[in-house]
Amino acid sequence: MKDKVIIVTGGTSGIGEACVRLFAEKGARVMAASIQDEAGAALEATLRDSGHEVRFRHCDVSDEASVQALVAAAAEEFGRVDAVHCNAGVWGKGLVTDFTTTDWEKLMGVNVKGAFWTAKHSIPVMERNDNGGVFLVTTSVAAHVGFPAHALYCASKAALEALVRCLAVDHAGKIRAVGVSPGTIDTPMLAASCQGWNAPVAELYAQVEQKIPVRRLGQPEDIAKAAAFLIGDDAAYVNGTILTLDGGTMALPPW
């Protein structure tokens, strides 16, 4: 990954932050983006103080102009874009019989439309490279599981998996499109999803850990390591596929 220019959306928390840190440690030049300005400035300062080439830029992926400006800024700052980790996402729950236009616009606007805007503006820039580029998407096992009261969220993640396959076909020979599909990962988003349950978060986590075949929650660094592999040259023949990172959860029988 040394000297590769990588954009990471949703790059200031959880999986995204872990990816920014690992990519930088591996020698990549990273443009981290999110709407968390304070966290982004702090992350940039920390990594630059350690000698890494990292920049933060505010970006709302649901807004096309914001995404277009992000890609342009990365290309101007570093001279090119070699890879994009489309990681920005939001979580939400509720029955399909209760959802509103506001719910739809928030969740689909970030998770799905945000990925489309990011692809639209980054792929032409990467296609100018002699070796093309990599478009990596963070999906979720929610694309394959009917989580109760999560119709919108699950649908958004399934859409991303379809997008990965289409990008691999439509931009064959120039862009490798791949995905990481996390299971239960110890992130702020996971903690938020535990609110309202009749048990403390630590207790809920302990219960879940005993159900996962590897007997622990995933850590953001687990996803970052896989993402680094998929972006790197050793994964040059990996295309149009999504790597499931769930500790074996999807292998469990339904009883």
Helices and strands as residue ranges (DSSP letters): E 5-9, H 14-25, E 29-34, H 37-49, E 54-58, H 64-78, E 83-86, H 101-108, I 109-113, H 114-127, E 133-138, G 141-143, H 151-170, E 175-182, H 188-193, H 201-209, H 220-231, G 233-235, E 241-245, G 249-251
